[in-house]
């Protein structure tokens, strides 16, 4: 079981939900929930990540941990950061500037 799978299973349990009830709450099959927990399926899409975090009542710290775990598993950008970048495209140049400063430190 992946770190993401362990986290998801623990949070479902903390909320006193069965996998079936949790699946119903977010609109997917319980089979798919089981596959995510076991690591047989890749972590969920960005849209489903939001549904999961809302359904499990994550506070900001828990959301950050959740989004980071998913991103690590998918080798992707955390969804909260991605969504913010898509909403606020003016930040792209700021991000590039930070990245370029980082490259200067490697020379």
N, C-alpha and C positions, 0 to 999 in steps of 0.2 A: 504494500500500500504506500502510495506517495505521501509526501508531506501535506500536499493539498487534500488528498483523500482523507487522511487522518483528521485534518482540521475540519473538513466539511462534516464528517461523521460526528465528531465531538460537538460541533455547533448545533447540528440537528437534534442530538440527544439533549444538550443543554436547554433547548427550547421545548423539550418534552414532546417532540414530534416523531411519529414513525416515518420511515422512508416514504410510505404511501401518502400520508397526510402532507408531508413536505412537498412531494412531487405534485400533488393536487394543487397546493398553494401557489406553486410557481408555473404550473401548466405544462409539465412534462411527465413522462412515464416513470414509475418507480424503478423499472428496469434500468433506465438511463441513469437515474440517481445512483443505483448500485454499481453500475459500470464506472461512473466517475469516481466513486469512493474506492473501488478496487484498482483504479488506474488503467482500466481496460478501454476507456474513452478519454480523449483529450479533455482538459478543463473546458468549461462552457464559453460560449460567445460573450461578447461585451454586453449585449442586451440581457442575456440570462444572468450574467454576473450581477447586474443591477437588481434584477428580480430576487436573486438569492440574498443579497445583502439587505434588501428591504424586508423580505420575508423572515429573515433571522434577526432583524432589529439591530444590526451592527451599529455601534457608535463609530465615530471617525477613526479612532485608533484601530478598531477591529476591521473596518473597511480597508484601511491602508494595508494591514497585514494580509487580508484576503486577496486584494488586488495584486499585491506583490507575489504571493504564492502562485496565483494563477499565471501571472506574467512569467515567472521563473520557469514554471512547468511548460508553458507554451513557447518560451524563448521570444517574448513579445514585450511591448511597453505596457505597464500597468494601465488598466482601463480608466481610472480616474484621471491620470495624466493625459492619456490619449484623448479622452472626451474634452478635457479643458483645452487642449491644443487645437482641437477641431472647432470649438466655440470661439476661441480667442486666437485667431491666426496671427494677430499682430505680435504675439510672443515668439513666433518662429525665429525672427532675427535675433532676439535676445538669447534664445537657446543656442543658436549657431555661434553667437559671440562667446558664450560660456564654453562651448565645445572647442572652439578655436583657441581660446586661452589655455585650455587643458592640453592641447597638442603642443603648444609652445613649451610646456613644462617637460616634454619628453625629449626635446632636442639636446 
